[in-house]
Amino acid sequence: MIYRGRKGDYRLSANPLASGGEGAVYAIENCTPSVAKIYHPQKLQNSGEMLERKLQTMVQEVPVQPIVDGFLKVAWPQDVLYDKTTGQFVGFVMPKLDSSLKIYQIEQDENHRLKLFPHYTWKYAVQYAYNLSWVVWYLHLNGVIIGDMNMNNIVVDKQGHITLIDCDSFDITNRRTGERFKCEVGMEELLAPEIQGCMMVANADFTPAADDFSLAIHIFRLLMMNADPFCAALVGKSVDSSTALNTNLNIINGESPFFRQLPNKKVPPWAPPVSILPPEIVDAFKNTFTYRQRTIRTAMKFRTTAEEWNKLLLKYAQADPNPNLSRCRNNHVYSAHLTTCPFCK
C-alpha cells in the first residue's frame, strides 16, 4: 500500500502492527522512525472531513515539542495521508514508539507488575506519576486539552518515562481560524463527573480541569497499588466494586470511600490505607475527590492541577539519596513520614 503525504509517498507494510476500533497502525517501509494510522471506512464515513481538518491543523500548527530532553513525550501527528488514486483522506503519520508497555500494566496487581519489573518499588510509582503530571501540565501550557486519558493511550518504559499516543483525539483549536476540534471519546471510569453527566461524551465540553481529574485517578492508582479512588466494597460483602458497583456512578455522586464516610460502601479490604501517602499528597487528592453531585461545578476550581501535582511529586521523585523516602530491610521504598514500612504489613 502506498499513500501520499505532504512530505512524499509512504509505502506501508501489508499487515498491520495493531488494530483498534477506529483504525489500524502500519509500519512504514521507507520511514522507520514513524508509523501510519489508517482509519476504518466507517470512521471516515462518519467524521472523515472533520478529522482531515483537525489533522491538517495539528501538522501545520505544532504547539508543543514532541521530544523533550531527548525523550518522546507526545506522539504528535507528523503528516496527513491520502489515497494516491482517489485523493481521499485516509489517515496520518506519527512517531514510532520504542516501548509497547501501557500504564495499566504498571497500575496492575503487584504479582503482574513484578514480572515486568523485578526491582519495582514505590519510587517507580512516584516517578511515573511525576512524569505523567509533567506531560499534562506541558500540554495545558500550550493550549492542548487531552480529554481521553484512557490508560491505553499512555505508554511507559522501564525508566519511568511517559508518552501519550492517539493524539488525534486531543481537544485542540485552530489558532488561525478559531475552529475547535473537541475530544469526543473517553473511558467512563476515568472521566470527570461533569463529563459523566452529559448524555453522550461526544457532546461534552472537555477542559483542563477535566484532564486534572483524570490525571488524579491515574496518580492515585499508581501510588495506591492499583486501588481506584472510586472503587468500593459493599458493607457486609466481600466483592469489590469491579463487579458489585458501577464506578462511574460513584464518580458522578462523588462517592469515594477513601475520602468520605458512606453508609453502604467501604474501602476494599485489599487496598492500602491513604495514610501510606504523605499528608500533602492526601490533601491534594481531597481537593479533587471531595465533592457531592450538587457541588461538582463549584468543586472543579479546587481540583489539584497538573502543575500542582508536578511540584508536589518532585521532591519524592528526585534521585537517591532522597531524604523524603525510606527503604526497609526487604527493599521496599515508602514515604519517610512513616515510622514503619507499610508494604511489609
N, C-alpha and C positions, 0 to 999 in steps of 0.2 A: 504494500500500500504506500502510495506517495501522495503527500499533501503539500499545499503551497502556503507559505507564510511571508511576512514582510521581509524576513531575513533570508529567504530562499526556500528550496524544496526540502522536505523531510521524508526520508524513507523509514517506515515503521515496520517493526517485526510482525511476522504473520500471526503469532499467538500473543494474547495479552499477558502482561505480568500480573494483573489483578483486575477484578471486575466488581462493580457495585450497582446500586440502584439507578444511578444517573448515567454511568458510562463505564468505559474500560480504559486501563492505562497500558501503554505500549512502550517498549524500548525504541529508541531512535538510532538506527544503524550508523548514520553519519554524524551523530552528535551525542557521544557517550555521556557527557555530564548532565544531559536532560532526558526527560521522558515526555510522552504526549498523552493527554486525556481526550478520548473521543467519546462524545455524548451518544447515548442511545437515541434512535429515531424518535421515540415517544417524547423524550425530553426536549429535543429540538422542535418538535411539532408544537409543544405546549408553551415554550418560553425561549425559543431559539433567537428571535430578534432582540429580545432584551439582553440575553446572555452575550450575544455578539457585541452590543454596545458597551456592556459592562466590562468585558474582557479587553476591548479596544481601549477603554478608559484606563484600566489597570496597567496595560502595557505602555501606554503613552504617558501616563502620569504615575510615576512610581514615588509615592510619598515617603517610603522607607528604604533603607539599605538592607536588602535581604541577608547579606553576610556582614556580621558584626564581630570584630575581634577574631576573624578567621573562621567563624562557625556560622552555618546557615541557620538563621532564626525563623525565617518565613519563606515558604516555597511559593514566592510571588510569581504570577504568570509572566512568561518571557516573550511569547509570540502567539498570535491568533492563527488558527489553521482553517484552510478552505479546501474543498474538493477540487482537484485540478481540472476536472472535466466540466462540472456544473457551476463551479464558483460558490457553492453553498458552504456556509459556515458549519464546521463540524466539531471544533474543539480548540485546545490550546496546548502550548509547550510550557513545561515547568521544570524546576531543578530536580535532579535525581538525588535521592537521599542515600546516605551511607548506611543508615540503620533502618530496620523494619520493626523495631520494638515500639509498642504503643504504651501510653501512660497507664492504661488499665492493667497492664501486665506488672507494673510496679505497685499499683494500688491493691493488687490481689492479696490473697492469704499468704502467710509467711512461708509455708512449705513451697508453694509455687514460686514465690519471689526468690527464695534462696537457691532454687535450681538454676535460675538465670544469673543470680549474683551471690555466689557462695559467701562473700565477705560483706554482704549488705548490712548496714546499720542505720539507726535513726538519722545519722548525719547525712546519709544519702537522701532520705526523705526531705530533709530541710533544704538540701541543695537543689533538688528538683522543684520544690515549692518556690524557692528564691528565683530560680531561672524562669519559671513559668510566669511569676508575677512581673519580672522584668520585661518579658516579651509583650505581655498585655499592656503594661504601662507605656512601653515604647510605641505600640500601635495607637493607643489613645492620644499620645502626644502629637501624633501625625494625622489625627482626624479619622482613623480607621476604627470601626466597631467590628468585633469578631462575630457576635451573635451566636452561632452554633459552636459552642465549646465542647462538642462531642469528644469523648475520650478516644475515639478512633481517629480524630483529627490532630492529635498531639503525639508526635513521635519523639522518643527519647533514645539516648545512647548510654553506655555504661560509665561514661564520665560525668553524667549529670546534666548534659546539655538537652535543650528542648527545641523542637522545630514544629511550627504549625503548618499543616497541609490543608488541602481543599479550600484554598483561599478564594475560589470563585463563589463561595457562599458568604464571604465577608459583606458587611454593610458599608458601602462607600458612596461618595458623592463626586460627580464630575465637577472639578473646580472651574472649568470654563463655562459649561452650560448650566450648572446647578442641578442637573438631573441626579436624583438619588436612586441608588440600586440597593434596595433593602434586603436584609437577610430574611429568607422565607422558610427556613428549616430549623429544627432544634430537637434535642433529646429531652423529653419531659422531665426526667429525673435530675437534669442539670439546669433547667430554665428558671429564671427569676419568677416570683409569684405574679408580678404584673403582666408577664408574658403568658404564664399559665392561664391567666384569667381571660385571655382572648378566645373567641370561638375557634379560630384557626391561627396557627403560628404564622402563616403567610400574611395575616393581617396585622401582626404585632408590630410595635414600634420599638425596635431594639435601641438601647442606649449604652453608654459606657457603664452606667450603674448596673444594668442587667448583666454585662460582662463581669463586673466586680462580684456579683452574686454567684455566678457560675465558677469563677476563679476561687472563691472562698470554699465552695464544695470540694473542688479538687485539692486545695491545700489541706482541708480537714481530713479527707480520705488519706492523703499522704502521711500526715503527721499522726493520725489516729489508727494506723494499721488497717486501713480499708473500711473502717466504720464510716457510715454516711451520717451527716448531721440530722437527717430526717428519717433514718431507719429507726424502728421501734419494735419492741416485743409487746404483745398483748399481755396485760396483767393476768396472771393465772395460767398463762400458756407458755410453751417452750419454743414456739415457732416465731421467727423474727419477721420483720416487715417485708422481706423479699418475697414471701408467699402470703403473709397474713394481712398486710396493709398496703394501700395504694400510696406510694411515696410521694407522687406529685400532688395528691390531695393534702398530705401533710405540709408540703411547701406552700400551697395556696392558703392553708389555715395557720401557717406559722407554728406548726406543732413539732418542735424539736425536743425530744426527751432529754437531751443533753443540757438544754438551757431553759427549760420550762417544765414545771410540775403539771403532769397530765393525769386525769383521773383513771384512764383505762389503758395507758401506754407507759412503757418504761424503757430504759436503755437496755439493749440486748445484752445478755449475760456474757457473751464472748468479747464485747467491746471494752477497750480500756477506759478508765475514767478521764475526764478532761483535766483532772489535776496533774496528769503527767506533763501537761503543757505549761510553759512559763505563764504567769498571770497576765502579762501584757498581751500574749497571744490569745489567751482565753477571752480577754476583753475585746480584742479585735473581732473574734467570732461572734461575741454577744452583740456587737454593733450591727452585724449583718443578719443574724438569725433570730434576734429577739423582736418580734412584731406580732400583730394579730391581723386577721384578714381585713378588718376595717381600717387598719393603720398603715397598710402597705405603702401608699403614696407618701405619707409623712416620713415613714421609716427609711425610705430609699436614700434620703440625703445624709443619713447617719452611717451608711454602709462603709466599711473599710475599703478604700480604693486600692487599685493595683500598686500605685506609688507608695501608699502607706504600708501595704504588705511587704513590698520590696525593702523598705527601710527597716521594718520590724525584724525581718528574717535575716538581714545582712549580718548581724553580729553572731548569729548561730551558724551561718553558712561559711564564715571565714575559715581560713586554713588552720590546721593544728600547728602548735598547741593553742587551743581555744578555751579561755577561762570560763566561757558560758556553757560548756559541755563537760560532762564527766564520763568516765569509762570504768566499767566494773570488771571483776576478775574473769567473767565469762565473755568479755569483749563487747558487751552491749554499750551503746552510747546513748546518753539521756541528758535532759536539761539539768544544769548544775544547781537549780533551785531546789532539787530533791535531795534528800539525805540518803536514800537507798535506791537501788536500781528497780524501776517498775517492771522491767521486762523479765527479770529473774522470777518475779511473782507469777 
